[in-house]
Amino acid sequence: MATRDRRRTGLTTLLAFFAAVSPLMAQDPPAAEGSGNRRIVPTNSFLVTGYGTVGYTARTVGENINAFTASFAPIFLFQFQDRILFEAEFEFELQEGVTETGLEYAQLDYIATDNITLTAGKFLVPFGVFGERLHPTWINKFPTSPPLYGHHVSEFGVSPLMPILSDIGVMGRATVTPGRWQLSLNAYVTQGPSVEGEIHEPVPGEFEAPEFGFPASSADNNAGKMPGLRLDIALPPWFEVNGSFINGDYDDEGVLDFTGWNLAAEFRHRGFEARGEYMQVRQEIEALEGFQTLRRHGLYTQASYRKGPWEPVVRWTQIFDDQFDGAVVAGGAWQAGFALDYWLSPSVALMAGYELNRESGIELDNDRLIVHLAFGY
């Protein structure tokens, strides 16, 4: 199958990456100026940082037409030596009177050289850009996440294409800087997706896709793993483009594949910032005629302009029709969002946004107003 070839290609690339990294790991970082040949090792250090949010969401119709929310995400950083760093993030969120807890990530980083870092544990998977870099509420300039991703206050009429990926595995990062440009390669292997519930026998004339998730459990449901790559090309601080790829089995027998692509770009100039991502996911499904593919894809674009403490933000999200073996099996949706941020300090912002949500062929009463006070510390 073509999916098997893609996975073999991904694994081959990943092995080649780590083969290139191995000889570089033997190099020591340069000693501090004036220290001779003796490497200076700092003492162990510990730091607590993180972010939080207090929010209010209002709708004109439907259940829970207005509600307050609160969340708190402490991040713990512990440096053992100059090369070894441990970091972890916990999430505490109040939803409908119940406190939900979660472990966002817990990873050990080994800084092999100035250009190479190796990571093991549960980490934010570098698929796309939003999940790994932008999802904290005070960094994300819009008070909700793009509907492509299932995360903070990201309710929508259509299921998200992907969650904010956080999975268990190993990862290597390598960076080179030819002139003013910066090139980075992220290569990793994680547990990968798992099927949720049972896979039923296909019924003639009916379509039902097996649901899958990324539970990040300590045990995998099949023998396969999920390799992935992301290539970053940047001209700091103005421009960056990123390309990502993942592939893994999600069923218990390790037969059905899940594949994802992502292309992201960002442009910054003075107070203006524009970014966007296009994502496509393909899920292999066993049908009566053999193996067929469910294809889902979408995009979001966002622009903002900072003038003093004020920053207006606009965002457009489009999730296109779902296609199964070339036939449309579910309609798409779009969202137009408008927000105004007021920065009380460099890491504290009051954000007010309004979303217009429309789903193909359905009267969707899900327009809403969201107000957030987001802070980082």
N, C-alpha and C positions, 0 to 999 in steps of 0.2 A: 504493500500500500504506500501511497505518497506520504502519508503521515509517518509511517515507519522510517522512510528515507529522511524526512525532516528531523526526526529525533536522533537518528544516527549522525546526521550532519552536525546537530547541536552538540552532541556528546564529543564528537571528534574535535570540534572547535574548542570546547571547554578543556579537553585534555591537552591540546596544543598550547592553550593559554597558560595552564599550570606548569607545563614543561618549560615554557619560556621564563616563568617566574622563578623556578627553583634555583638556578644559578645566581640570580640576583639577590636571593634571600641571604646568601652568604656574605654579602657586602655589609659592612658596618656603616651607620650614618656618620657623617663627618664630625670630628670632635669640635667642641666649642673653641673659638679663637682664643689663643693665649693659654690653652690647657695642655699643650704638647700632644703626646700620644694618649694621654689618659682621658677616657670617656667619663663625663660627668653624669652621674645617676641621681636624679632628684629623689627626695623622700616620698613615701606614699602620701596621696592626697585624696580627699573626699569632697564632693560637691553635690548639693541638691538644687535642682532647677526645675522648670516645668511651665505649665500654663493652665488657665482655667477660663470658664465662661459662665455668665449669668444671662439668660435669654428669655424672650417672650415671643410667642408665635400666635397670630390671630388669623382666622378664616371667617368668611361671611356665611358659609353654610357647612353642613356636615357635623360629624361627631368631634368632640374636643375642639370647639371652634376657637378657644383661646386657652393658652397654658403657659406657665412659667417653667423653665428648665434651669438646671445648674450642673456643671461638670468641673472636675478637677483632675489634672494629670501630672503627678510629680515624676520627675526624671532624676535618677540617681547615677552619678558618675564616680568611678573609683579608679585611680591611676596607681598601678602596682609599681611600675618602673617607667623609664622613659619610652619603652616599647609596648607596654601592655596596658590596655584600658578596658574596663568593664562598664557597660551602660545598660540601664533598664528603664522602661516607662510603664507605669501603671495608670489605669483609667478608672475613675469613679464618677458615675453619672446618675443623676436623679431623674427617673422617668416615671410619671404617674404615681408618685409616692413611694417608689421602690428604688433602692440604690443598686445599680448594676456595676459590677467590677470586672476588670479584664487586665490581662498582661499584654501590652502592645508589643513590646520586644524586650529581650534580655540577651545580650550578646557580648562576646569577648573579642576584642580587636588586637591583633598583633601587627605592629608597625615594623615591617621587615626593613624597608629603606624609606627615604624621603618620598619615593614614588609608588611604593607598593604597600598595601594593607591587606591582611588576611583576617577573615571574620568567621566565627563559629557560634551557633546558638540560634535563637529566634530573632530575626531581623526584618526590618521593612524591606520588602523585595523591590529592587530598582526596576520595576516595570512601569514605564511612563515616568512622569515627574511629580504629579500632584501627590500621590500617596506617600512617597519617600520624603519629599521636601516641603510641601505646602499645606498639608492637611491640618496642622495645629491651628486652632481657631484665631489666634492673633496674627498668624502669618498669612492665612487665607483671607484675602481682603473682602470677600463676599461672605455674608453671615451663614451661608449653607455651602455644602460641597456640590460640585457639578453632578448632575444626575447620572453621568456615566459610571460613577463610583457609588457604592453603597456605604455611606458613612454618616457623619454628623448632620442631623436634621436634613437628610437628603430624600425626603418622601417625594414620590413622583407617581404618575399613573402607569409607568412602564418599569419593569424590573431593571435594575442597573446591569451594565455589562460585566463589571468586575467589582469585588470588594476592594478596600484598601488592603493590599496584599501584605501579610505578615506571616512568615513561615519559618520552619526549622530546617537548618542545613548548614552549608559552608559556602563561603564567597571569597573571591579575590578581586581587588581593585588595583589597576595600574594606570598611572598618569604620566604623560610626557608633555613638554612645553617647547615645541619648535618655534622659536621666535615669539611673537605676540600671541600665537594660538595655543590652545590647550586641548589635548586629546586624552580621553579617559575611556577605559574598558572595564566594565563590571561583568564578571562571569560567576555563576553560582549553580548549585544543585540543592533542591529542597524536597520535602516530602511530596508536595504537589496536591492536586485536587482529589477529593473523594466524593463518591456518590452519596446523596442524602435520601434515605428511604429505600424502597425497592424498585428495581427495574422491571416493568411489566412487559409481557409479550405484546408486540405490536398488533393493533386491531385494524382491519381493512377500513379505509375511509376516515380514520381518526388519527390525529397527531398529538402525541404527548412526549415531550422531551424529558429525559431523566434530569432531576435537579442535582447539582453538584455544589460543593463548597470547598473552602480551604480551612479545615479545622485546626491545622497546625498542632496536631496531637503528637505524642511521642511515638506512636505506632502508625505505620502506613497501612492502607487497606489493600495494597497490592505490592508486587515486587518492583514496579517501576518507580522512578524518581522524575522530578521535573527540572531539567536543565534550562538555563536562560542566559541571555546576554543583553547588555545595553551599551551602546557606543555613544559617547558625548563629544561633540565638537563645539568649542566655545572660543569666542573672541572677547575676553573680559574687558570691561563689564557690560558691553553693549548687546551681545548676540550669543545665542546658544541653540543648537539643534540636537535632538536625541532620537535614537532609533532602538526599539526594544523587541525582544522575541522570547516566548516561552512555549514549552510543549511537554505534556505529560499525560499518563493514563489516569482515568478517574474511576473506572469500575473495579469491582472486586477481583475480576479475572485478569485485569491488565490488558484488555483488548481494545477498549474504546478510548480514543484520544481527545484531548482538549488542547487547542493551539491558540495563541494570542499574538498580535502584532500591535505596536504602538509607535506613532511618530509625533514628536512634540517639538515646539519651537518657542523661543522667547526673545523679545527685543526690549531694551531699556535705553532711554535717553533722557537725562535730567529727571524731571518729575513724571515722565510718561513711561508707561509699561504696558506691553501687549504680549499675550501668551495664548497658546492653544494646543490641543491634543486631538489626534484622530486615533481611534481604537477599533480593532476588528478581532472578534473571537469566533472560532469554529469548533463546534462540538460534534464529534462523530457519534452516530446513533445506529443501532442495529434495527433495520427495517425488514419488511417482508421480502424486498428485492435484494437484500444484502446490506452492506454498510453504506449509509448516506450521511450527509453533513448538514447541520443547522448552522447558518451564518447570521451573525448579529454584528452591527457596526454603528458607530456614532462619533460625534465630535463635540468639542466645546471651544469657544473663543472668549477671551476676556480682555478688557482694556480698562486702564485707570490712569488718572492724572492727579498728582499730589501738588497742591498749592497751599503752602503754609500748613496748618493743621487739618485742612479739608482735603478729602480725596473722593471724588465721584467714581463709581465703578459700574460698568455695563458687562453683561455676560449673556451669551447665546449658547444653548445646548440643543442638539438634534440627535435623536435616536431613530434610525431608519427602520423600515419594515424588516421583520425577521423572515428569512428565506430558508426553506427546507428543500434541498435538491432542486433549487431554482424556482420553487413556487412560494408565494407569500402566505405565511401561516399566522402572522400577527402584525397588526398595524404599529406604526411608530408614533413618536410624540416629539414635541418641541417645548422649550422653555425660554422665555425672555426675562432676564433679571436686571433690576436697577437698584443701586445702593449708593448711600452716602456715608462715608466714614469721617469721624472726627477724632484725631489723635491727641489724647490727653498727655501722652508721653511717648517716647520711641517704642514702647512695648505695651501700651494700653490704648485701646481704641473703642469708641462707641460706634457701632455699625447698625444702620437701618436699611433694610432691603425689601423689595417687593417682587414677587414672582408671578408671571403669567404662564400658566401651564395648559397646554392643549394636546389632546390625544386623538389620533386619526380615527374618525368614525364614531367617537364616543363623546357625550356631553360630560366633560371632566370639570367638576366644581372643586378645584384644588388651588385656586389663586390664594395667595397668602402674604401677610406682612410679617417680617421677622426683625426683631431688635435684639442686638447682642452687646454686652459689655465684655470684651475679650481682653485678657491680660497675660503677659509672659513675665517670668521673674527669674 
